[in-house]
């Protein structure tokens, strides 16, 4: 099966539709699928729900889709660094479902592993727990009960991720912290499209260095990527 495509637009052809649910890798501006996000913007697909740690910044990452009002709902852990995100949320234009970062990552991993839900202590007693099933479990040697909440696994229509290297079968290698949310995001999509900096010959990747097996990846593109710094602080010259 062919997995390598010539561009982001080609790789997304036939996959996009209004109202779809997309899981996106990345953390801040690190490891975000910028080429695929730009192609979604250019396609004009609207009423989108995104599961992503955050929404980039105003003019980069998912932020470019907020600018064009193509996003209906965000399932996220962090909403800072993006004035348009905050403006749309506070004005009621954008629906927001907060998730602790570990919970969001596990929801993606669970969905990709066929696990419909799991219990966690994170968020108990906070707004995160409102409307969710609560259950007490005995913990520790004294058998005392502790309360947990149920979180649902995420299964998205489409996953878009960014990796460092791939081979033509879709095996992915991520570079350092750019791995972040990308593997669980890739796992939870019914279809996964990955953009990479380099496509290498089949068999050239050491199996022990592969972070995500190609079975999770359906389409791959190679492209030029911008290395942005989210925040830079410098001191004045003496």
Residue pairs with C-beta under 8 A, 6 or more apart in sequence:
3 168
3 169
3 170
3 214
3 217
3 218
3 219
3 220
4 168
4 199
4 219
4 220
4 221
4 222
5 11
5 219
5 220
5 221
6 221
7 39
7 221
7 223
8 35
8 36
8 38
8 39
8 195
8 221
8 223
9 39
9 42
9 43
10 221
11 36
11 39
11 193
11 195
11 219
11 220
11 221
12 36
12 39
12 40
12 43
12 193
15 158
15 191
15 193
16 40
16 43
16 45
16 158
17 45
17 157
18 45
18 46
18 47
18 48
19 46
19 47
19 48
19 49
19 72
20 45
20 48
20 49
20 157
20 158
21 48
21 49
21 51
21 156
21 157
21 158
22 40
22 48
22 49
22 50
22 51
22 156
22 157
22 158
22 159
22 160
22 189
23 50
23 51
23 52
23 108
23 154
23 156
23 158
23 159
23 160
23 185
23 188
23 189
24 32
24 33
24 37
24 50
24 51
24 52
24 62
24 159
24 160
24 161
24 181
24 185
25 31
25 32
25 33
25 52
25 159
25 160
25 161
25 162
25 180
25 181
25 182
25 183
25 185
25 186
26 32
26 33
26 52
26 53
26 54
26 56
26 61
26 162
26 180
26 181
26 182
27 53
27 54
27 177
27 180
27 181
28 53
28 54
28 56
28 81
28 230
29 56
29 57
29 60
29 61
29 228
29 229
29 230
30 177
30 178
30 180
30 230
31 161
31 162
31 174
31 177
31 178
31 179
31 180
31 181
31 182
32 56
32 60
32 61
32 62
32 162
33 160
33 161
33 162
33 193
33 194
33 195
34 60
34 61
34 162
34 195
34 225
34 226
35 195
35 221
35 223
35 225
36 160
36 193
36 195
36 221
37 56
37 61
37 62
37 64
37 65
37 160
38 64
40 48
40 65
40 70
40 160
41 64
41 65
41 68
41 70
44 70
45 70
46 69
46 70
46 72
47 70
47 72
48 65
48 70
48 71
48 72
48 73
49 71
49 72
49 73
49 74
49 75
50 62
50 65
50 71
50 73
50 74
50 75
50 76
51 75
51 76
51 104
51 107
51 108
51 154
51 156
51 185
51 188
52 62
52 74
52 75
52 76
52 181
52 185
53 76
53 77
53 78
53 101
53 104
53 180
53 181
54 61
54 62
54 76
54 77
54 78
54 79
54 80
54 81
54 82
55 61
55 62
55 63
55 66
55 71
55 74
55 76
55 79
55 82
55 85
56 62
56 63
56 64
56 81
56 82
57 63
57 81
57 82
57 230
58 66
58 67
58 82
58 83
58 84
59 67
60 226
60 228
62 71
62 74
63 82
63 84
63 85
65 71
66 82
66 84
66 85
66 88
66 94
67 84
69 93
71 94
72 94
72 95
73 94
73 95
73 96
73 97
74 85
74 94
74 95
74 96
74 97
75 97
75 99
75 104
75 154
76 96
76 97
76 98
76 99
76 104
77 98
77 99
77 100
77 101
77 104
78 101
79 85
79 86
79 89
79 96
81 230
81 231
85 94
87 93
88 94
89 96
98 127
98 128
99 107
99 128
99 151
100 122
100 123
100 128
102 122
103 120
103 122
103 123
103 128
103 151
104 181
105 181
105 184
106 118
106 120
106 151
106 184
107 151
107 152
107 153
107 154
107 188
108 153
108 154
108 181
108 184
108 185
108 187
108 188
109 183
109 184
109 187
109 188
110 116
110 117
110 118
110 151
110 153
110 154
111 153
111 154
111 155
111 156
111 187
111 188
112 153
112 155
112 184
112 186
112 187
112 188
112 189
112 216
113 153
113 187
115 153
116 152
116 153
117 150
117 151
117 152
117 153
118 150
118 151
118 153
119 135
119 137
119 148
119 149
119 150
119 151
120 148
120 149
120 151
121 146
121 147
121 148
121 149
122 128
123 129
123 149
124 134
124 147
124 148
124 149
125 147
128 149
129 149
132 149
132 150
132 151
133 149
133 150
134 147
134 148
134 149
134 150
135 147
135 148
135 149
135 150
136 145
136 146
136 147
136 148
137 145
137 146
137 148
138 144
138 145
138 146
139 145
139 146
153 188
154 188
155 188
155 189
155 190
156 188
156 189
156 190
157 189
157 190
157 191
158 189
158 190
158 191
158 192
158 193
159 185
159 186
159 187
159 188
159 189
159 191
159 192
159 193
160 185
160 189
160 192
160 193
160 194
160 195
161 172
161 182
161 183
161 185
161 186
161 192
161 193
161 194
161 195
162 178
162 182
162 194
162 195
162 196
162 225
163 172
163 173
163 174
163 178
163 182
163 194
163 195
163 196
163 197
163 211
163 212
164 172
164 173
164 174
164 175
164 178
164 196
164 197
164 198
165 172
165 173
165 196
165 197
165 198
165 199
165 200
165 205
166 172
166 173
166 194
166 196
166 198
166 199
166 200
166 217
166 220
166 222
167 199
167 200
167 201
167 202
167 203
167 204
167 205
167 214
168 199
168 201
168 202
168 220
169 202
169 214
170 194
170 213
170 214
170 215
170 216
170 217
170 218
170 220
171 205
171 210
171 212
171 213
171 214
171 217
172 182
172 186
172 194
172 196
172 210
172 211
172 212
172 214
172 217
173 205
173 209
173 210
173 211
174 182
174 183
174 211
174 212
179 211
182 212
183 211
183 212
186 192
186 194
186 212
186 216
186 217
187 212
187 216
191 218
191 219
192 216
192 217
192 218
192 219
193 217
193 218
193 219
193 220
193 221
194 217
194 219
194 220
194 221
195 220
195 221
195 222
195 223
195 225
196 220
196 221
196 222
197 222
197 223
197 225
198 222
199 220
199 222
